[in-house]
Amino acid sequence: MKIFHIILRVGLGLMLLAFGLNKFFWFMPDFDFTGYPEAEHLFNALRFSGDNPDAGKGYIMKMVGATEAFIGLLLVLKKWVPLALVMLVPISINLVMFHSMVNLPNIGPALLVAVVNGYLLYRNWDAYKALFR
């Protein structure tokens, strides 16, 4: 069972590291937003600083990408894992909400991140007990 938890932690970390670095270098193709103009508009609004992609890059995607890459690195290196998992909660919620509200067909990776994050939070619950006293 311990190997399973290591695989989950490292797998989630590598996934976050890849998606976080992608927000800087765009080496993976974007999701297909065909038929979902709201999702495309919101995604582009976060990625660029205006309606025109030539206007320059926005800061939100870079901030989220840096946070995802940092969390991924912490999980892979097994440093401050409880902190990394707590930092991932708002990102997980936002991923699931974005895809459930405006782009349901691409919700798979978002659900995977949220479920694995929730499970790893549960496995590390002893680290959070002091927060709920």
KAZIDA-V240662 format. One record per run of one state. SS is the DSSP state (H for helix, E for strand, C for the rest). FROM is the first residue (numbers start at 1). TO is the last residue. If there is no record, write none. Layout:
BEGIN
ss:from:to
SS:FROM:TO
SS:FROM:TO
END
This chain:
BEGIN
ss:from:to
C:1:1
H:2:25
C:26:36
H:37:47
E:48:48
C:49:52
H:53:55
C:56:56
E:57:57
C:58:59
H:60:77
C:78:80
H:81:102
C:103:103
H:104:106
C:107:107
H:108:123
C:124:124
H:125:132
C:133:133
END
